[in-house]
Amino acid sequence: MYRYLFFDFDGTICDTSEGIYATLDDTFAHYGISVDKSLYPRYIGPPLSETFESYFGDRDKAYEAVAYFRKRYCEGNIELTKLYDGIAELFVRLSRDGYKVCVATCKKEEEAIALLKKFGVYDSVTFVSGLVYKLRETKEEVLRHALDVLKVPVSQCVMIGDTGFDADGALAVGMDCIICKWGFGDLPAILQPNVVFFADAPEDVERFVKTRS
């Protein structure tokens, strides 16, 4: 029985691509790195420190690039974020029906909370577990933090995200995963055994969750 629903942020709750892509352009240009922009979608989901480390080969340099990215992103590009159609209504209905709507994201926790408030959906959310650099950065770490704080059996939880990183993190903690097709994931490559459903639209998530209640 699912009672705690852990939603990813980027690519699941919000379309953050425009702001993230613009900031990636700026960051890579700042460091003089030429990048194939067709790779950008795969950089939404995993920790940015891992993405930049793959280019620099140095963890400290990667964190320096992350700090530059975050500064530029928060200076204006974060405002390009768009809430996906149907998410606000979904959160209201799920909360009304007794589900605990939570957010588990590798976006910085304070950024996720600020955007949830901006879009008027924060009041429907029970708990937010987000990235805190050098403390919890992966989806597994974010989920483990949420489970530790909430003290809830993993059997009552499901991860709802758009990429294989969401499925991997959920699998590592023993949690089922629903994949949302409207995000940034490479759907044919998402073959993890804990993926129980592929949702075409937000209302499909609600219908499936209620079959497990």
Secondary structure, 3 states (H helix, E strand, C coil): CCCEEEECCECCCEECHHHHHHHHHHHHHHCCCCCCHHHHHHHCCCCHHHHHHHHHCCHHHHHHHHHHHHHHHHCCHHHHCEECCCHHHHHHHHHHCCCEEEEEEEEEHHHHHHHHHHCCCHHHCCEEEEEECCCECCHHHHHHHHHHHHCCCHHHEEEEECCHHHHHHHHHCCCEEEEECCCCCCHHHCCCCCEEEEECCHHHHHHHHHHCC
